Amino acid sequence: MATRDNSIGFIRLLLASAVILSHSPELIDGSPAREIGYRLTGLATTGEMAVHGFFLLSGFLIAKSYVERPSVPTFLWSRILRIYPGFIVASLFCLLVVAPLAGGAMDLDLLDALRWVWLEPPIAADVFAGLPYPRLNGPMWTIAYEMRCYLLVLVLGVCGLLQRRAVIAVAGVCLLVAAPHVDAPLGGRLLLLFGEPTNTVRLTGFFLVGASFYLYREKVRYSSAGVLIAFVLLALFVRVEGLSPLAQALAGGYLLFASAFAAAPAYITAIGRRTDISYGVYLYAYPIQNLIIYYFPGVSPWTLFPISLALASAFGALSWFAVERPSLRLKKVLTRGASRAAPASTAW
């Protein structure tokens, strides 16, 4: 099932595009009222559900990565190379290029470099004045949570808990059940270490459910009947407050992985295998969208979406070829015999 002949690369690119689609009306309006997913569910936007999909896929792929190569140095080195170079270059782009274009000052100091250790999004004063979301790069906040989940897999693996797949599955479900009820703000160093509790609980829950799909891979059977049942359950419960995260993770996860491992044309399964622009698309789309809105007030969401998708794809390709792929080649420092091309299963 978890072979290279899958559509995971295509799905990741589709999820990144869904985030752009979701942000197109919301960045203009300052409200999700016109957003497709929110209008359908009343609870979750398309962008939020796409992020949940990313964490499901990452849980699956990162658990697979550790199980197949349970080496602490190799695991850490691979994750660092996959996350940090693209993140740092995108942050520099936001501070040195986007900030001045958005009415702020070109501002870079040691504090910014220290924030990058924790994968904190770049910050600049006075940018995008007058827009509903005057931030340099909103979606970057999820990257730190992704990295924390990677480290959690490492801890679970070292402790031998990844072999206890029932524990992982139950923990993921319990976190998702608890997520809507968590409201315990943290501050200072605790916030840096663990993140905002509501987001930490919710996203870790999705990640662990994704890991469970891998750990139970020989038990899960994907079928037309299963897809139909999962679709009905998702449609019924995604609108129910308190059960929506669980429905998205279990029923939505089944649909996600059924799609990933279903037979697909070669041109679909080839996407992301050697050229994976999805991370770069995700990193660069938000500042591109906000710049367009800033310079072209009154732009419609349906104009904003295709233009920003095209530009984000171009920046994503540039990020892959100039930053991410060269960085991934450094894996060979610790991993002998690693493939010269980054595999499609390299999650972010």
ABEGO torsion letter per residue (X at the ends): XBBABBAAAAAAAAAAAAAAAAAAAAAAAGBAAABAAAAAAGABBAAAAAAAAAAAAAAAAAAAAAAABBBAAAAAAAAAAAAAAAAAAAAAAAAAAAAAAAGBBBBBBAAAAAAAAAGBBBBBBGBGBGBABBBABAAAAAAAAAAAAAAAAAAAAAAGAAABAAAAAAAAAAAAAAAAABBBBBBEAAAAAAEBAAAAAAAAAAAAAAAAAAAAAAABBBBAAAAAAAAAAAAAAAABBGAAAAAAAAAAAAAAAAAAABBBBAAAAABGAABBAAAAAAAAAAAAAAAAAAABBGBBAAAAAAAAAAAAAAAAAAAAAAAAAAAAAAAAAABBGBBABBBAABBX
